[in-house]
Amino acid sequence: MTFLDMLRDASTRNNSMLCVGLDPEPSKFPAALRGDASKIYDFCAAIVDATADLVNSFKPQIAYFAAHRAEDQLEKLMDHMRKVAPHVPVILDAKRGDIGSTAEQYAKEAFERYGADAVTLSPFMGFDSITPYLKYAGKGAFLLCRTSNPGGDDLQAQTLADLPGQPQMFEHVAKLAQGPWNTNGQLGLVVGATRPHEIERVRAVAPSLPLLIPGVGAQGGDAVATVKAARIGGGPIIINSSRAILYASSGDDFAAAARQAAQDTRDTLNRAAQAA
């Protein structure tokens, strides 16, 4: 199955738009594991086991593993997810952005070493920084489009005066991803939940692309407004929540608390879809 096939299947099977982000910070682990980077796999695997039937994807953030020399634990976690939830796609959140042979190595890392189903990328260096990933048939690639951090305005919100209609940069990225760059139907976009009106603008340009939307939960994105905006055009929706689920409890019940938080978030998103 392709990434999109897996995403649609998991979304239907689990009745979910929710993606659980796996951003392990040992300092925030429950008391029995706290501060022990060797327990990153144990913590994340427990979260996966508790939430696998509630999500349409998982999204491990590679920096949280690499910073603790835990890449081997990430490999082990990827194997675990394939065994316990083979129908749930895994998006490696790496935000790579380079060209030529270096991009080829990053693509090999994501899809061969870790076996990810999709990866996040920065499009700033242009189409030739994306093409090595598209050579992996059926894999997905999410381009940073309109991020929720304040500094995103520095570039993404700039008007491109030499293009017809003078779009903002994020609109141009969305248009490229929907059109000439999406040679094999593998591209999606990352759009932050804290700006629903800009999700609408992305959807106006890229109605059919899958959207990966971080920012619901600890970052304060409004679930109803986000879902309403993202549903325009009918493209697949992946709404990520990390900290609000991972650290729902600091006690021995952390996995059960994570499951409850994931279920509550999934149900909130589904109610938002019905209201929209």
ABEGO torsion letter per residue (X at the ends): XBAAAAAAAAAAAAGBABBBBBBBBAAABBAAABGBAAAAAAAAAAAAAAAAAABABBBBBAAAAAAAGAAAAAAAAAAAAAAABAABBBBBBAGBBBBEAAAAAAAAAAAAAAGBABBBBBAAAEAAAAAAAAABBGBBBBBBABBABAAAAAAAABBBAABBGGBBAAAAAAAAAABAABAAGABBBBBBAABAAAAAAAAAABAABBBBBBGBEAAGBBAAAAAAAAABGGBBBBBBBBAAAAAABABAAAAAAAAAAAAAAAAAAAAAAAAX
